[in-house]
Amino acid sequence: PGIGKSQVVMIEVPEPPREDEGGGGGGGGGGGQAQVVNPLEMQKFILQDTSKLLAKSGPAQFTDLKKDQAEANHYTQLLIDQVQTQTETNPRARGLAAQLELALSTMQLSERQLTKAKRDPSVLAQEFAVATLTKAAQMMGGPT
């Protein structure tokens, strides 16, 4: 009573295409190409799904979210490992690695809260993870 919450909505504004980018030619199938995994996008979906749960949802409703969070954590760790290989030769990589490690720590907190079926603390951790992953994407030259 007296508390209202709305659905979480993500708004992204893509950068306009650059003049030096070619406009045409979609690509064909990528036979054998590695799948690109984006921890930021994964975390956004986890946040949206967690926000949809009722505050007093039972543990069963958190099972899939916990699995999704663990998977996002795994991919974030792989990204950190990849960036850390460049920290000796690229000073910017150190800052990026630190930002990704901060994101991972909040993602791990989210996973612990999901294990306990605690929606609100999970959402708070996930919101911070989205913010830090967004900052990391900006550092990598992604959308600003």
Buried (B, 14 or more C-beta within 10 A) or exposed (E): EEEEEEEBEEEEEEEEEEEEEEEEEEEEEEEEEEEEBBBBBBBBEBBBBBBEBEEEBEEEBBEEBBEBBBBBBBBBBEBBEEBBEBBEEEEEBBBBBBBBBBBBBBBBBBBBBBBEBBBEBBBBBBBBBBBBBBBBBEBBEBEE
